[in-house]
């Protein structure tokens, strides 16, 4: 896959700090070029570690947060405030940047309506932030954690959602990883980002990383099918990179 770069750091903490520093630069560059920046956040241990490092970074406020839109690649379809929701786990980071004006677009929570309705609402929110007639804003940076099965967002190997070729947001039912109901950006939506950054740390990710980097296709390793239109970065620690040739 053209434009892909693999960056290996000594451990998970250094990975998070390095990615946070790069993200600050990427957002500042986007704002310099276009005035407003759009970033897609991810949860999980690596995504949350990156956000914690970003919140604490001394150069954090080099970003004009009043002109940043923060989106989510996926979310557990649980009631608002549930500690398993990605947006709740990112609360400390959001508390640091919201007062600076960051526009946070959390995915809908389970309020008794269906996940299908939640997907429609988030797709409409994305379209409202896009240019006329466009379904999505152009994401400057897309962050994705890579699961031990090589899933990204809530797109799982062999699961029907990974084959969806249209639309921007889909409901996910019977997820192989709990909870069973989720919302996720579609693979075509993920692949509109200028830069796609995939994060993996820990020996439990080594098999998934090695598999995905052989490009077996989305049904086998959804992570292998994600690419930025300008740049694709894989942020690994030494343990996650341990099975690369």
Secondary structure, DSSP 8 states (H G I E B T S, - for coil): -TTEEEEEESSHHHHHHHHHHHHHHHHHHHHHHHS-EEEEE--HHHHHHHHHHHHH-TTGGGS-GGGEEEEESEEE---TT-TTSHHHHTHHHHHHHHTTT-EE------SSS-HHHHHHHHHHHHHHTS-TT-SS---SEEEEE--TTS-BTTB-TT-GGGG--S-SEEEE-S-SSSSS-EEEE-HHHHTT-SEEEEEE-SGGGHHHHHHHTT---TTT-GGGG---SSEEEEEEETTTTTT--
